[in-house]
Amino acid sequence: MKDLFSYLKSKTFFKHMAIAFVCLVVVLWALFKLLGVYTHHGETAEVPDFKGKSMAELDNFVKDKNVGFIIIDSVYSPDEKPGIVIKQDPEAKSMVKHNRIIYLYVTSTQAPQMAMPKLVDRSTRQAVFMIESYGLKLGKVTEIAADCKGCVLKQLYKGKEIAAGEAIQKGSKIDLTVGKMENDYSMPVDTTNTNIEPEE
């Protein structure tokens, strides 16, 4: 036991302790340095503008941009080609860490399904409003003789009648057949006036 206490008080022990401490500091410094290199600590990259890019060209587009990407959702947009990036997070020109994942939203390759609204027995104006509000498109409007003027008699999709509630894709064209009265005339006005004085 005395030898142990003597060794702990010796210069050799303190010399070994100092060497061990220095080695520990060097190892920790090297680990933090390597970790910083691995994670690109302190390095940033500018987010590129993905908007308008097709899904097919995304891999080549990010090769030298120091960022990655994930497509997280698809959105139906009838005015855009399918498979095109329309939104991203973070936005273009934002500064992010190297290898940051950019979340992308692309246009859907297929329009979503919906239930066909009931247009029959409505006025032409009401039917057109409903077609637009449901995300459909107005096709050809045909007038035929009927007992009503401007009322919708048929709703057609690709030349065939489609019933209310049937599944149809958004953006589809809907043709209308509306009524036109053959005897569409104004009622005669009675111009008889008993208060008019006869001419002398």
Disulfide bonds with the S-S distance in Angstrom:
Cys148-Cys151 1.45
